[in-house]
Amino acid sequence: MARVTLATPPPPTIIPIEDRAVAELVVPASRRDLHVARRLRRRDAMLGLGVLAATLGATVAVLDMLH
């Protein structure tokens, strides 16, 4: 199975939190959040490939008509 790596923005910089009460509220990403992010990346990749395929198909159709 081929894998495609999409460009992603760099991760946000971690700012140290001095206040302990606020620091306890910080929660790392859950498995569900990671799954949703992966599904959105996959959807965006499929949309991009669909646009590319439609553009290629339209180009071939136009060139075929001009030939």
C-alpha positions as CSV (number, residue, x, y, z in Angstrom):
1,M,0.0,0.0,0.0
2,A,1.4,3.4,-1.0
3,R,1.4,6.2,1.5
4,V,1.3,9.9,0.7
5,T,2.7,12.4,3.1
6,L,1.0,15.8,2.9
7,A,2.6,19.0,3.9
8,T,1.4,20.2,7.3
9,P,2.1,23.3,9.1
10,P,4.8,23.1,11.8
11,P,3.6,22.2,15.2
12,P,2.8,25.1,17.5
13,T,5.6,26.2,19.9
14,I,5.1,25.1,23.5
15,I,4.9,28.0,25.8
16,P,5.7,27.0,29.4
17,I,2.8,27.8,31.7
18,E,3.8,29.2,35.0
19,D,0.4,28.9,36.7
20,R,-0.1,25.4,38.0
21,A,-4.0,25.7,37.9
22,V,-3.9,26.5,34.2
23,A,-1.2,23.9,33.5
24,E,-3.4,21.2,34.8
25,L,-6.1,22.1,32.3
26,V,-3.9,21.3,29.3
27,V,-4.9,18.0,27.8
28,P,-2.9,16.2,25.1
29,A,-4.8,15.2,21.9
30,S,-6.9,12.1,22.3
31,R,-7.1,9.1,20.0
32,R,-10.4,10.5,18.7
33,D,-8.9,13.8,17.9
34,L,-6.1,12.2,16.0
35,H,-8.6,10.0,14.1
36,V,-10.7,13.0,13.1
37,A,-7.6,14.9,11.9
38,R,-6.4,11.8,9.9
39,R,-9.9,11.5,8.3
40,L,-9.9,15.2,7.4
41,R,-6.5,15.0,5.8
42,R,-7.6,11.9,3.8
43,R,-10.8,13.8,2.7
44,D,-8.7,16.8,1.6
45,A,-6.3,14.5,-0.3
46,M,-9.2,12.8,-2.1
47,L,-10.7,16.2,-3.0
48,G,-7.4,17.3,-4.4
49,L,-7.0,14.2,-6.4
50,G,-10.6,14.6,-7.7
51,V,-9.9,18.1,-8.8
52,L,-6.7,17.0,-10.5
53,A,-8.5,14.2,-12.3
54,A,-11.3,16.5,-13.5
55,T,-8.7,19.0,-14.8
56,L,-6.9,16.3,-16.6
57,G,-10.1,14.9,-18.1
58,A,-11.2,18.4,-19.2
59,T,-7.8,19.0,-20.8
60,V,-7.9,15.7,-22.7
61,A,-11.5,16.4,-23.9
62,V,-10.6,19.9,-25.1
63,L,-7.4,18.7,-26.9
64,D,-9.5,15.9,-28.5
65,M,-12.0,18.3,-29.8
66,L,-9.2,20.6,-31.3
67,H,-7.4,17.7,-32.9
